[in-house]
Amino acid sequence: MGSPCAGTSKTAPPSHRKSPCITQMILTLNCDSLKRWFLEYQRDLPWRDSRTPYAVWVSEVMLQQTQVAVVIPYFLNWMEQFPDIPSLAKADQQEVIKAWEGLGYYSRARNLHAGAQYVLEQFNGVLPSDPQLLSKIKGLGPYTIGAIRSFAFQQKTAAVDGNVLRVIARYRMLNEDISKQKTVKNVNDWLEKQLPDQEHWLINEGLIELGATVCKRKPDCCLCPLRAGCQSYLHGRQHDFPIKENRVSSTSLYRLVSVIHCNGNYLVKQAAKGEIMQGLYEFPYFETGPRGWSEKKALREIQESMGLKCQLIDCQLPIVKHTFTRYRASLTPFLFDTNHLKEVDRCQWLSANQLKNQAFSSGHRKICDYILSA
């Protein structure tokens, strides 16, 4: 807590002290305070201007594991390019992936595309409101279904994402791991009992907003409209919650990226189905380890694996850091030139203009943009 708030104890119990069994207590959510706070302090976000089922669907998928500030321009561009379900369903998948380029987690884009095709085929392009029907659409999980039902159709149902889990876990001082499905169901069931009969969707939006702006990893409790009833705050233990298992540690990757040029063309490969970067373009690369490779080793490997005789043009290009799923990749690009536009297995030669129009993985897009601007 940044600064003490009025009316609270100055001494907090030690964090190792066992919490009271809050889950067994009759604890209610102050929905009126939350609603007033949300209506006064909510952020101005473009998807709140149009609560159509399609707009809610797109925005919620984009917001998964992606910051709001990053999503805003992508959402606006997407809705201009694919304004409705039929236009998305009829688009070419590469066009869809290109529109998503830079957002990461590209399975989200592929699922949106496949989902739109399913909705067009099964429901004439109209997103259903029935949860059983929504669950059959590729990529829609419990939270996204709850969000669509609540925000678009104004049905009385909970929408529990990571922000809501964090808020409720602190509010109830919940001694359960929020990464467990059992806990998510617990929170969902409890929240549905708290929702008022009128404007219940504002409570879901308010909790999400509260978790995103106030009840963050380091909470600013003095700004919270729920602090009077928040059990972890009242016990001085807001930093001990939520309880969550340690994340799987990330794996470091070290790659030499071979940018091979020949008469205005560049050699690239498109990740195959089932690969992490499925459908995205990248320059050929080699796993090198943290010490990297010498110029001689790089030239030898290119000749042995691709059958290309090259000469090194530049090995001083900026190193690119690229994080995806549980990996942290360090990409070291080398620029090579060859005189032979030779066919290479699983690769293709693209012109500079073609490079601009294809969807690249984020790290390789940075390399591509640097090469094209040099």
C-alpha atoms as one frame of an Amber mdcrd trajectory, in Angstrom:
protein
   0.000   0.000   0.000   1.500   3.301  -1.028   0.226   5.337   1.977  -1.857
   4.525   5.066  -5.600   5.022   4.730  -7.843   6.393   7.430  -9.569   4.019
   9.775  -7.164   1.085   9.570  -4.893  -0.497  12.105  -1.268   0.691  12.059
   0.047  -2.762  12.836  -0.476  -5.670  10.503  -0.320  -9.308  11.566   2.745
 -11.186  10.327   2.268 -12.688   6.874   2.859 -16.219   8.138  -0.089 -16.071
  10.520  -2.885 -18.354   9.419  -5.810 -16.497   7.882  -9.318 -16.837   9.266
 -11.516 -19.102   7.197 -12.953 -16.314   5.101 -14.397 -18.748   2.585 -16.820
 -19.939   5.270 -17.874 -16.429   6.320 -20.895 -14.642   4.945 -19.142 -11.930
   2.967 -20.886  -9.724   0.443 -19.552  -7.457  -2.259 -20.361  -3.752  -2.035
 -21.732  -3.537  -5.550 -23.071   0.008  -5.177 -19.663   1.435  -4.254 -17.996
  -0.498  -7.044 -20.536   0.670  -9.627 -20.234   4.328  -8.589 -16.441   4.094
  -8.749 -16.485   2.463 -12.176 -18.886   4.981 -13.695 -16.681   7.835 -12.465
 -13.203   6.460 -13.133 -13.470   3.997 -16.011 -10.943   4.403 -18.810 -12.058
   5.575 -22.232 -11.547   2.429 -24.320 -12.753   2.011 -27.928 -14.484  -1.343
 -27.380 -16.685   0.269 -24.728 -18.165   2.550 -27.395 -19.759  -0.380 -29.204
 -20.835  -3.337 -27.131 -21.839  -5.491 -30.090 -21.240  -9.224 -29.583 -18.574
  -9.229 -32.303 -16.700  -6.218 -30.866 -16.747  -7.769 -27.398 -15.487 -11.069
 -28.805 -12.607  -9.435 -30.696 -11.559  -7.141 -27.844 -11.625  -9.877 -25.221
  -9.514 -12.199 -27.363  -7.005  -9.431 -28.074  -6.777  -8.523 -24.388  -5.741
 -12.034 -23.382  -2.156 -11.716 -22.088  -1.754  -8.372 -23.873  -1.711  -4.877
 -22.361  -4.564  -2.484 -23.096  -2.289   0.204 -24.572  -0.945  -2.316 -27.091
  -4.400  -3.615 -28.014  -6.093  -0.263 -28.753  -4.558   0.444 -32.210  -4.862
  -3.217 -33.219  -8.533  -3.272 -32.249  -9.289  -0.090 -34.201  -7.471  -1.337
 -37.300  -9.085  -4.772 -37.035 -12.606  -3.386 -36.798 -11.938  -1.212 -39.840
 -10.527  -4.122 -41.843 -12.975  -6.772 -40.593 -16.049  -4.808 -39.395 -18.248
  -7.852 -38.881 -18.239 -11.635 -38.666 -18.903 -12.284 -42.387 -15.992 -10.072
 -43.491 -13.644 -11.872 -41.103 -14.918 -15.306 -42.097 -14.388 -14.627 -45.805
 -10.880 -13.194 -45.387  -7.767 -15.168 -46.314  -5.973 -16.527 -43.251  -2.707
 -14.808 -44.183  -4.604 -11.516 -44.330  -5.903 -12.200 -40.818  -2.448 -13.130
 -39.512  -0.972  -9.990 -41.086  -3.567  -7.849 -39.283  -2.533  -9.555 -36.033
   1.204  -9.163 -36.667   2.975  -7.955 -33.516   0.286  -8.964 -31.000   1.779
 -12.406 -30.437   0.009 -15.628 -29.459  -1.137 -16.044 -33.060  -3.382 -18.994
 -32.273  -5.808 -16.330 -31.046  -6.048 -14.876 -34.561  -6.417 -18.302 -36.155
  -9.139 -19.215 -33.663 -10.976 -15.946 -34.291 -10.872 -16.633 -38.019 -12.038
 -20.238 -37.632 -14.679 -19.140 -35.127 -16.057 -16.534 -37.522 -16.282 -19.138
 -40.284 -18.158 -21.462 -37.915 -20.582 -18.717 -36.847 -21.206 -17.751 -40.471
 -21.901 -21.355 -41.414 -23.919 -22.393 -38.362 -25.652 -19.168 -37.277 -25.722
 -17.066 -40.449 -23.031 -14.758 -39.065 -24.878 -13.892 -35.843 -23.068 -14.708
 -32.604 -25.410 -16.708 -30.337 -26.089 -15.796 -26.710 -26.601 -19.348 -25.453
 -23.533 -20.519 -23.463 -23.783 -24.056 -24.818 -23.674 -22.787 -28.390 -20.885
 -20.329 -27.610 -18.776 -23.119 -26.123 -18.712 -24.848 -29.517 -16.912 -21.896
 -31.119 -13.178 -22.446 -31.385 -11.127 -20.476 -28.882 -13.981 -19.440 -26.585
 -13.311 -20.392 -22.973 -15.403 -19.767 -19.842 -14.223 -16.179 -19.320 -14.725
 -15.025 -22.917 -18.151 -16.667 -22.988 -19.023 -14.915 -19.721 -17.802 -11.574
 -21.078 -19.829 -11.891 -24.285 -22.964 -12.867 -22.374 -22.513 -10.109 -19.783
 -21.242  -7.148 -21.828 -22.930  -7.781 -25.178 -26.166  -9.531 -24.198 -26.427
  -8.150 -20.638 -27.174 -11.551 -19.188 -26.728 -12.020 -15.453 -23.534 -14.063
 -15.349 -20.034 -13.681 -13.959 -16.999 -12.945 -16.137 -13.908 -14.004 -14.199
 -10.516 -13.151 -15.679  -7.132 -12.735 -13.984  -8.000  -9.247 -12.761 -11.216
 -10.430 -11.147  -9.468 -13.403  -9.550  -6.887 -11.097  -7.975  -9.518  -8.671
  -6.634 -11.785 -11.359  -5.196  -8.899 -13.402  -3.769  -7.782 -10.328  -1.808
 -11.311  -9.255  -0.929 -12.147 -12.675   0.516  -8.562 -13.408   1.665  -8.917
 -16.619  -0.272  -6.535 -19.381   0.815  -6.694 -21.135  -2.538  -4.388 -21.212
  -5.537  -6.011 -18.998  -8.186  -4.324 -20.984 -10.969  -6.517 -23.986 -10.102
  -9.809 -24.518 -11.913 -11.475 -25.343  -8.600 -10.636 -21.855  -7.333 -11.850
 -20.181 -10.522 -15.167 -22.012 -10.160 -15.347 -21.007  -6.495 -14.868 -17.341
  -7.395 -17.282 -17.571 -10.331 -20.018 -19.173  -8.221 -19.537 -16.677  -5.377
 -19.571 -13.692  -7.717 -22.753 -14.804  -9.470 -24.507 -14.740  -6.084 -23.320
 -11.149  -5.540 -24.526  -9.720  -8.843 -27.529  -7.400  -8.525 -30.597  -7.808
 -10.692 -30.065  -4.423 -12.353 -26.963  -3.349 -14.301 -25.110  -6.471 -13.224
 -22.752  -6.169 -16.196 -21.306  -3.020 -14.611 -20.107  -5.101 -11.670 -18.148
  -7.408 -13.960 -16.665  -4.445 -15.807 -15.947  -2.686 -12.532 -14.052  -5.648
 -11.091 -11.980  -6.006 -14.257 -11.229  -2.269 -14.243 -10.369  -2.334 -10.547
  -7.945  -5.197 -11.018  -6.311  -3.505 -13.998  -5.880  -0.049 -12.480  -5.954
  -0.232  -8.657  -5.808  -3.786  -7.316  -2.720  -4.600  -9.340   0.233  -6.761
  -8.360   1.215  -3.887  -6.062  -2.191  -2.620  -4.953  -3.033   1.023  -4.292
  -5.591   0.290  -1.601  -6.288   3.923  -0.723  -7.994   4.320  -4.100 -10.088
   1.166  -3.804 -13.876   1.481  -3.410 -13.998  -1.989  -1.812 -11.369  -1.544
   0.898 -13.925  -1.192   3.711 -14.903  -4.829   3.182 -11.625  -6.213   1.837
 -10.453  -8.876   4.273  -6.801  -8.909   3.233  -6.653  -5.105   3.501  -8.324
  -5.086   6.905  -5.808  -7.680   8.118  -2.882  -5.822   6.549  -2.156  -8.751
   4.255  -3.044  -7.460   0.810   0.478  -8.261  -0.414   0.095 -11.934   0.573
  -2.761 -12.501  -1.842  -3.610 -13.897  -4.295  -1.979 -17.268  -3.764  -0.523
 -18.620  -6.970   1.914 -21.366  -7.866   5.280 -20.213  -9.149   5.330 -19.850
 -12.901   7.415 -22.168 -15.021  10.783 -20.499 -15.526  11.534 -19.239 -19.015
  14.054 -20.897 -21.325  16.760 -18.816 -22.992  17.416 -19.305 -26.709  20.363
 -17.970 -28.679  19.942 -17.810 -32.428  21.987 -16.629 -35.363  19.553 -15.278
 -37.945  20.842 -15.574 -41.508  19.471 -12.751 -43.644  20.492 -13.943 -47.111
  20.199 -11.512 -50.022  20.334 -12.239 -53.734  19.604  -9.674 -56.459  16.970
  -7.779 -54.464  15.408 -10.917 -52.951  15.625 -12.367 -49.445  15.424 -15.978
 -48.314  12.642 -16.679 -45.808  10.704 -19.648 -44.501   7.122 -19.966 -43.325
   6.536 -21.896 -40.117   4.592 -25.087 -40.761   1.339 -26.163 -39.144   1.894
 -27.295 -35.573   4.976 -25.132 -35.028   4.897 -22.312 -32.465   5.089 -19.652
 -35.180   2.651 -21.447 -37.474   1.892 -19.414 -40.598   4.445 -16.681 -39.839
   7.515 -15.877 -41.873  11.049 -15.839 -40.472  14.561 -15.717 -41.846  16.445
 -19.036 -41.567  18.172 -19.284 -38.192  20.494 -21.556 -36.240  20.545 -22.393
 -32.533  24.020 -21.317 -31.377  24.165 -21.259 -27.587  25.149 -18.157 -25.570
  28.648 -17.851 -27.083  27.342 -17.451 -30.625  29.107 -18.408 -33.847  32.027
 -17.077 -35.792  31.686 -15.837 -39.375  33.379 -18.989 -40.674  31.062 -21.334
 -38.796  27.983 -19.439 -39.985  29.104 -19.600 -43.629  29.892 -23.303 -43.309
  26.515 -24.135 -41.761  24.648 -22.198 -44.455  26.460 -24.063 -47.190  25.952
 -27.466 -45.546  22.283 -27.025 -44.638  21.078 -24.920 -47.582  23.646 -25.515
 -50.289  24.317 -21.788 -50.641  27.725 -20.212 -51.061  27.554 -16.816 -49.409
  29.722 -13.951 -48.355  29.213 -11.992 -45.152  28.093  -8.391 -45.688  27.380
  -7.246 -42.122  27.652  -8.904 -38.712  27.082  -5.702 -36.706  23.300  -5.551
 -36.980  21.413  -4.865 -33.724  20.666  -7.912 -31.567  16.914  -8.409 -31.130
  15.287  -9.702 -27.939  12.120 -11.690 -28.560   9.903 -13.232 -25.875   7.230
 -15.787 -26.775   5.324 -18.364 -24.708   7.961 -19.525 -22.182  11.008 -18.628
 -24.254  13.347 -15.639 -24.269  15.203 -15.526 -27.557  18.275 -13.476 -28.365
  18.417 -13.031 -32.149  21.779 -12.112 -33.689  21.263 -11.216 -37.365  24.043
 -11.602 -39.940  23.547 -10.193 -43.436  24.846 -12.403 -46.251  24.892 -12.133
 -50.024  24.834 -14.889 -52.627  24.994 -14.827 -56.417  22.723 -17.818 -56.974
  18.941 -17.657 -56.564  18.894 -21.327 -55.671  15.868 -23.277 -54.470  16.172
 -24.120 -50.772  14.038 -26.741 -49.032  11.075 -25.234 -47.103  12.225 -21.716
 -48.022  11.315 -19.131 -50.627  12.794 -15.964 -52.075  10.770 -12.783 -51.574
  11.352  -9.264 -52.838  11.587  -6.299 -50.475   7.985  -5.312 -51.280   6.787
  -8.843 -50.608   8.564  -8.828 -47.238   6.559  -5.763 -46.210   3.265  -7.484
 -46.988   3.906 -10.799 -45.219   3.292 -11.498 -41.537   6.528 -12.090 -39.625
   7.098 -13.172 -36.042   7.760 -10.106 -33.873  11.513 -10.593 -33.548  12.057
 -11.241 -37.243   9.786  -8.314 -38.191  12.183  -6.014 -36.316  15.110  -7.469
 -38.248  13.178  -7.173 -41.508  12.266  -3.531 -40.883  15.866  -2.697 -40.016
  17.175  -4.324 -43.204  14.604  -2.600 -45.408  15.234   0.817 -43.859  19.026
   0.608 -44.070
